[in-house]
Structures are given as C-alpha cells and as structure tokens.
Amino acid sequence: MSAALLENPRQFHVLEDDIESFVHVLGWTVMSYLPSPMDRHSRVAWLFLYYDESSKNATGQAEGGIEKHFHLGWGGYPLAEFMLTEPSPILELIRNLSSPFRARYDIPLTAKDKETFEHLNALVSKGQLDEVELYNQPVYRYRLDMERLNSPEWFLGTIQDALECPGWLAKDGAGDKLAVSAQGIAGQQQRALPLVKTDSQLLSTSSGPPKENHSGSACTAGQTISLGCP
C-alpha cells in the first residue's frame, strides 16, 4: 500500500497509489528473496520497517508508511545499503520507478525555489545559460517527477526498456538466505531491529541523496536505452 494511504487511510484513493503499491510489491519481493550479501536479520528488520511497522494516532487509528515516505521523498528507495550478490538490472528498475514519487513526499517547494528557477530559466531563454543548469533545480525536478507520475505510459515504458537491458540472469531464483520464513519471523524482527539505523542516523552518515541521472537511461552498465526524457 502507498505511504500516503498508510499515513491517512481516509484519503481518497488515486492512480498514483496503485502504481506506488506495485513498486512496493516489487521492492518487497526483491528484498525478501533475491540473494544478497546483507545478513538475514538485517533484511528482516528492514522489511519490517518498510512494510509492516505501524502505530496508533491520537484517535486510536493505525497508521504506517513512515519509512516508505522518508525514502521515497529522499530518493533512496530501496535503501542504498541493499545490494544483490549477482548484479541485476532489477534494483535500478525499482529505483527508476520510485524516483517520480519524490514529488509526492519530498519537502514542498519554497518561494525561493520558484524565484531561483524563474531567474535561471530567463537566462536560459536569453542564451546566457546552458539548459543543463536547470536540471538540479528543485522546481525542474518536481515538474519532471509530476509529469512522470501522471503518465502510466512512462512507467510501462520504463519497465519495457529495463527488460531489454543486458544483465538479467539466465537462471534467476530465490537465494539460500531468504529474509522470509514460515517460522520465527516475529522473533527475528525483534532481534534484528537494533541493527537498523534510524532516519536521523541515515541523514547524518550519508552524503545526501544519490544524484539523478538526467539522461533517462534504464541501464547502468553496457549499453543504455533512452527513455525519451530530459
């Protein structure tokens, strides 16, 4: 379920919620089953925080989605620490699919952001500044993300392009160290929780969100395929 609906269950359900839910199902499956150097307890802990943790608000109603909200807004979904034993385009696909949700969960644009963008955009229009200088501006990123959020065709095209990338394993399957098991899952969660960094620790130890690839490429190794966006 989307972070927006988990945080406000009475919120009206929209298409973006369904698309986000698909991204979460894909992320949960990859983090649960694909072989990874991350130990079992850490994976269980992250799965719990991402997909199961909840609390009750002042009215006693259950709410969740805090970690989803944080990482989607930050541009770090799924968590950067999670890697696969064998390289695969699947993680890059999930990160590409999740990237437009920054517009939904990031800090709202300020008047200063808009003023700066308009100033730079005017310089671009006069030929005094290269258009590439706009790409890292919050307003530009927000507009691009909103455009993609409102385009089911962009999501379908991103998936199709990723499937055409090299690097998919000929023999793919669950690894030996599965994060999900039929027994002892609750105990594993409780034992593993202390291993997980809090949001504040993540912010203090990271160098910031990963840089956006403005080429719209679906592949990170070998050939690249353009998604037709700036």
MIPA-677369 format. One line per field, with one value per residue (C-alpha): residue in three letters; residue number from 1; chain; x, y, z. Coordinates in nm, 2 decimals, padded with zeros to 4 digits. Last residue first. Example, Ala and Ser with C-alpha at 12.3 -4.5 7.8 and 13.67 -1.06 7.14 Angstrom:
BEGIN
r = [SER | ALA] $
k = [2 | 1] $
c = [A | A] $
east = [01.37 | 01.23] $
north = [-00.11 | -00.45] $
up = [00.71 | 00.78] $
This chain:
BEGIN
r = [PRO | CYS | GLY | LEU | SER | ILE | THR | GLN | GLY | ALA | THR | CYS | ALA | SER | GLY | SER | HIS | ASN | GLU | LYS | PRO | PRO | GLY | SER | SER | THR | SER | LEU | LEU | GLN | SER | ASP | THR | LYS | VAL | LEU | PRO | LEU | ALA | ARG | GLN | GLN | GLN | GLY | ALA | ILE | GLY | GLN | ALA | SER | VAL | ALA | LEU | LYS | ASP | GLY | ALA | GLY | ASP | LYS | ALA | LEU | TRP | GLY | PRO | CYS | GLU | LEU | ALA | ASP | GLN | ILE | THR | GLY | LEU | PHE | TRP | GLU | PRO | SER | ASN | LEU | ARG | GLU | MET | ASP | LEU | ARG | TYR | ARG | TYR | VAL | PRO | GLN | ASN | TYR | LEU | GLU | VAL | GLU | ASP | LEU | GLN | GLY | LYS | SER | VAL | LEU | ALA | ASN | LEU | HIS | GLU | PHE | THR | GLU | LYS | ASP | LYS | ALA | THR | LEU | PRO | ILE | ASP | TYR | ARG | ALA | ARG | PHE | PRO | SER | SER | LEU | ASN | ARG | ILE | LEU | GLU | LEU | ILE | PRO | SER | PRO | GLU | THR | LEU | MET | PHE | GLU | ALA | LEU | PRO | TYR | GLY | GLY | TRP | GLY | LEU | HIS | PHE | HIS | LYS | GLU | ILE | GLY | GLY | GLU | ALA | GLN | GLY | THR | ALA | ASN | LYS | SER | SER | GLU | ASP | TYR | TYR | LEU | PHE | LEU | TRP | ALA | VAL | ARG | SER | HIS | ARG | ASP | MET | PRO | SER | PRO | LEU | TYR | SER | MET | VAL | THR | TRP | GLY | LEU | VAL | HIS | VAL | PHE | SER | GLU | ILE | ASP | ASP | GLU | LEU | VAL | HIS | PHE | GLN | ARG | PRO | ASN | GLU | LEU | LEU | ALA | ALA | SER | MET] $
k = [230 | 229 | 228 | 227 | 226 | 225 | 224 | 223 | 222 | 221 | 220 | 219 | 218 | 217 | 216 | 215 | 214 | 213 | 212 | 211 | 210 | 209 | 208 | 207 | 206 | 205 | 204 | 203 | 202 | 201 | 200 | 199 | 198 | 197 | 196 | 195 | 194 | 193 | 192 | 191 | 190 | 189 | 188 | 187 | 186 | 185 | 184 | 183 | 182 | 181 | 180 | 179 | 178 | 177 | 176 | 175 | 174 | 173 | 172 | 171 | 170 | 169 | 168 | 167 | 166 | 165 | 164 | 163 | 162 | 161 | 160 | 159 | 158 | 157 | 156 | 155 | 154 | 153 | 152 | 151 | 150 | 149 | 148 | 147 | 146 | 145 | 144 | 143 | 142 | 141 | 140 | 139 | 138 | 137 | 136 | 135 | 134 | 133 | 132 | 131 | 130 | 129 | 128 | 127 | 126 | 125 | 124 | 123 | 122 | 121 | 120 | 119 | 118 | 117 | 116 | 115 | 114 | 113 | 112 | 111 | 110 | 109 | 108 | 107 | 106 | 105 | 104 | 103 | 102 | 101 | 100 | 99 | 98 | 97 | 96 | 95 | 94 | 93 | 92 | 91 | 90 | 89 | 88 | 87 | 86 | 85 | 84 | 83 | 82 | 81 | 80 | 79 | 78 | 77 | 76 | 75 | 74 | 73 | 72 | 71 | 70 | 69 | 68 | 67 | 66 | 65 | 64 | 63 | 62 | 61 | 60 | 59 | 58 | 57 | 56 | 55 | 54 | 53 | 52 | 51 | 50 | 49 | 48 | 47 | 46 | 45 | 44 | 43 | 42 | 41 | 40 | 39 | 38 | 37 | 36 | 35 | 34 | 33 | 32 | 31 | 30 | 29 | 28 | 27 | 26 | 25 | 24 | 23 | 22 | 21 | 20 | 19 | 18 | 17 | 16 | 15 | 14 | 13 | 12 | 11 | 10 | 9 | 8 | 7 | 6 | 5 | 4 | 3 | 2 | 1] $
c = [A | A | A | A | A | A | A | A | A | A | A | A | A | A | A | A | A | A | A | A | A | A | A | A | A | A | A | A | A | A | A | A | A | A | A | A | A | A | A | A | A | A | A | A | A | A | A | A | A | A | A | A | A | A | A | A | A | A | A | A | A | A | A | A | A | A | A | A | A | A | A | A | A | A | A | A | A | A | A | A | A | A | A | A | A | A | A | A | A | A | A | A | A | A | A | A | A | A | A | A | A | A | A | A | A | A | A | A | A | A | A | A | A | A | A | A | A | A | A | A | A | A | A | A | A | A | A | A | A | A | A | A | A | A | A | A | A | A | A | A | A | A | A | A | A | A | A | A | A | A | A | A | A | A | A | A | A | A | A | A | A | A | A | A | A | A | A | A | A | A | A | A | A | A | A | A | A | A | A | A | A | A | A | A | A | A | A | A | A | A | A | A | A | A | A | A | A | A | A | A | A | A | A | A | A | A | A | A | A | A | A | A | A | A | A | A | A | A | A | A | A | A | A | A | A | A | A | A | A | A] $
east = [01.55 | 01.30 | 01.28 | 01.35 | 01.69 | 01.85 | 02.20 | 02.45 | 02.68 | 02.61 | 02.37 | 02.06 | 01.73 | 01.87 | 01.67 | 01.97 | 01.90 | 02.06 | 01.98 | 02.25 | 02.20 | 02.06 | 02.30 | 02.64 | 02.50 | 02.60 | 02.39 | 02.08 | 02.09 | 02.14 | 01.84 | 01.63 | 01.72 | 01.98 | 01.87 | 02.07 | 01.86 | 01.56 | 01.72 | 01.63 | 01.27 | 01.22 | 01.38 | 01.14 | 00.84 | 00.96 | 01.01 | 00.86 | 00.74 | 01.05 | 01.11 | 01.45 | 01.58 | 01.94 | 01.97 | 01.87 | 01.55 | 01.56 | 01.71 | 01.89 | 01.97 | 02.04 | 01.94 | 02.25 | 02.16 | 01.88 | 01.56 | 01.37 | 01.46 | 01.32 | 00.99 | 00.97 | 01.05 | 00.80 | 00.52 | 00.60 | 00.62 | 00.29 | 00.12 | 00.19 | 00.07 | 00.36 | 00.60 | 00.48 | 00.49 | 00.85 | 00.96 | 00.78 | 00.94 | 01.28 | 01.26 | 01.13 | 01.40 | 01.68 | 01.92 | 01.82 | 01.82 | 02.19 | 02.16 | 01.97 | 02.30 | 02.30 | 02.31 | 02.10 | 01.83 | 01.58 | 01.84 | 01.88 | 01.51 | 01.51 | 01.77 | 01.56 | 01.24 | 01.42 | 01.56 | 01.22 | 01.05 | 01.30 | 01.28 | 00.90 | 00.95 | 00.88 | 00.74 | 00.98 | 00.97 | 00.68 | 00.47 | 00.73 | 00.98 | 00.74 | 00.89 | 01.20 | 01.03 | 01.01 | 01.38 | 01.49 | 01.29 | 01.45 | 01.80 | 01.74 | 01.62 | 01.90 | 02.10 | 02.44 | 02.48 | 02.50 | 02.25 | 02.28 | 02.08 | 02.27 | 02.12 | 01.77 | 01.50 | 01.42 | 01.67 | 01.51 | 01.47 | 01.09 | 01.07 | 01.30 | 01.11 | 00.76 | 00.83 | 00.99 | 00.69 | 00.43 | 00.22 | -00.11 | -00.35 | -00.64 | -00.65 | -00.78 | -00.44 | -00.26 | -00.18 | 00.15 | 00.26 | 00.56 | 00.49 | 00.63 | 00.94 | 01.02 | 00.95 | 01.13 | 01.43 | 01.44 | 01.41 | 01.69 | 01.91 | 01.84 | 01.92 | 02.26 | 02.31 | 02.54 | 02.22 | 02.05 | 01.70 | 01.41 | 01.29 | 01.45 | 01.35 | 00.99 | 00.94 | 01.07 | 00.84 | 00.54 | 00.64 | 00.67 | 00.32 | 00.18 | 00.33 | 00.14 | -00.18 | -00.14 | -00.06 | -00.40 | -00.59 | -00.75 | -00.91 | -00.75 | -00.93 | -00.63 | -00.40 | -00.05 | -00.10 | -00.28 | 00.00 | 00.27 | 00.12 | 00.00] $
north = [01.52 | 01.24 | 00.99 | 00.68 | 00.64 | 00.30 | 00.25 | -00.01 | -00.18 | -00.10 | 00.14 | 00.07 | 00.25 | 00.58 | 00.90 | 01.11 | 01.31 | 01.05 | 01.19 | 01.21 | 00.99 | 01.16 | 01.32 | 01.23 | 00.98 | 00.94 | 01.22 | 01.15 | 00.78 | 00.83 | 01.06 | 00.81 | 00.54 | 00.27 | -00.09 | -00.34 | -00.28 | -00.42 | -00.76 | -00.94 | -00.81 | -00.89 | -01.24 | -01.32 | -01.22 | -01.42 | -01.74 | -01.98 | -01.97 | -01.79 | -01.46 | -01.30 | -01.59 | -01.69 | -01.97 | -01.75 | -01.73 | -01.77 | -01.65 | -01.86 | -01.66 | -01.36 | -01.02 | -00.82 | -00.67 | -00.41 | -00.50 | -00.57 | -00.22 | -00.06 | -00.24 | -00.14 | 00.23 | 00.23 | 00.10 | 00.36 | 00.64 | 00.52 | 00.55 | 00.92 | 01.14 | 01.04 | 01.11 | 01.47 | 01.52 | 01.40 | 01.63 | 01.93 | 01.85 | 01.80 | 02.14 | 02.32 | 02.16 | 02.28 | 02.00 | 02.01 | 02.38 | 02.41 | 02.17 | 02.45 | 02.63 | 02.99 | 03.32 | 03.21 | 03.46 | 03.17 | 03.01 | 03.33 | 03.35 | 02.99 | 03.08 | 03.36 | 03.16 | 02.87 | 03.10 | 03.25 | 02.91 | 02.77 | 03.09 | 03.07 | 02.72 | 02.38 | 02.12 | 01.88 | 01.55 | 01.30 | 01.33 | 01.49 | 01.24 | 00.98 | 01.03 | 00.83 | 00.50 | 00.35 | 00.44 | 00.30 | -00.02 | -00.06 | 00.01 | -00.27 | -00.51 | -00.45 | -00.74 | -00.78 | -01.10 | -01.09 | -00.82 | -00.49 | -00.32 | -00.04 | 00.22 | 00.16 | 00.09 | 00.37 | 00.65 | 00.95 | 01.14 | 01.16 | 00.79 | 00.70 | 00.91 | 00.82 | 00.45 | 00.47 | 00.64 | 00.42 | 00.34 | 00.44 | 00.25 | 00.46 | 00.52 | 00.88 | 01.03 | 00.81 | 00.44 | 00.29 | 00.08 | -00.12 | -00.38 | -00.28 | -00.07 | -00.12 | -00.49 | -00.55 | -00.35 | -00.58 | -00.90 | -00.79 | -00.70 | -01.04 | -01.23 | -01.08 | -00.84 | -01.00 | -01.05 | -01.34 | -01.24 | -01.34 | -01.08 | -00.76 | -00.84 | -00.94 | -00.64 | -00.40 | -00.54 | -00.52 | -00.17 | -00.06 | -00.21 | -00.02 | 00.30 | 00.25 | 00.18 | 00.49 | 00.71 | 00.60 | 00.77 | 00.65 | 00.94 | 00.98 | 00.81 | 00.58 | 00.88 | 00.77 | 00.43 | 00.59 | 00.83 | 00.56 | 00.35 | 00.00] $
up = [-02.04 | -02.13 | -02.42 | -02.21 | -02.38 | -02.37 | -02.24 | -02.35 | -02.10 | -01.74 | -01.58 | -01.79 | -01.79 | -01.90 | -01.86 | -01.94 | -01.63 | -01.40 | -01.06 | -00.80 | -00.49 | -00.19 | 00.06 | 00.19 | 00.43 | 00.80 | 00.95 | 00.73 | 00.79 | 01.16 | 01.17 | 00.99 | 01.24 | 01.15 | 01.17 | 01.38 | 01.69 | 01.49 | 01.42 | 01.74 | 01.73 | 01.36 | 01.40 | 01.68 | 01.47 | 01.17 | 01.38 | 01.14 | 00.78 | 00.65 | 00.48 | 00.46 | 00.25 | 00.29 | 00.03 | -00.27 | -00.46 | -00.83 | -01.16 | -01.42 | -01.73 | -01.50 | -01.64 | -01.73 | -02.07 | -02.09 | -02.29 | -01.97 | -01.84 | -02.16 | -02.11 | -01.74 | -01.81 | -02.10 | -01.87 | -01.61 | -01.86 | -02.02 | -01.69 | -01.71 | -01.42 | -01.20 | -01.49 | -01.53 | -01.16 | -01.15 | -01.42 | -01.26 | -00.92 | -01.07 | -01.25 | -00.94 | -00.72 | -00.95 | -01.05 | -01.42 | -01.46 | -01.52 | -01.81 | -02.00 | -02.06 | -01.95 | -02.14 | -02.43 | -02.35 | -02.27 | -02.05 | -01.85 | -01.80 | -01.68 | -01.43 | -01.28 | -01.29 | -01.11 | -00.84 | -00.78 | -00.76 | -00.51 | -00.31 | -00.28 | -00.14 | -00.29 | -00.06 | 00.12 | -00.06 | -00.05 | -00.36 | -00.59 | -00.47 | -00.60 | -00.95 | -00.85 | -00.75 | -01.09 | -01.16 | -00.83 | -00.89 | -01.23 | -01.10 | -00.85 | -01.11 | -01.36 | -01.19 | -01.04 | -00.85 | -00.47 | -00.47 | -00.28 | 00.00 | 00.17 | -00.07 | 00.08 | -00.18 | -00.23 | -00.18 | -00.35 | -00.02 | -00.06 | -00.15 | 00.14 | 00.40 | 00.29 | 00.27 | 00.62 | 00.77 | 00.59 | 00.89 | 01.07 | 01.30 | 01.43 | 01.81 | 01.77 | 01.87 | 01.62 | 01.65 | 01.52 | 01.23 | 01.11 | 00.85 | 00.50 | 00.53 | 00.90 | 00.89 | 00.56 | 00.70 | 01.01 | 00.81 | 00.58 | 00.88 | 01.04 | 00.72 | 00.65 | 00.36 | 00.10 | -00.11 | -00.29 | -00.41 | -00.19 | 00.06 | -00.07 | -00.43 | -00.34 | -00.11 | -00.37 | -00.64 | -00.41 | -00.31 | -00.67 | -00.74 | -00.44 | -00.58 | -00.91 | -00.72 | -00.50 | -00.80 | -00.96 | -00.67 | -00.34 | -00.15 | 00.19 | 00.48 | 00.55 | 00.61 | 00.68 | 00.52 | 00.23 | 00.15 | 00.21 | -00.07 | 00.00] $
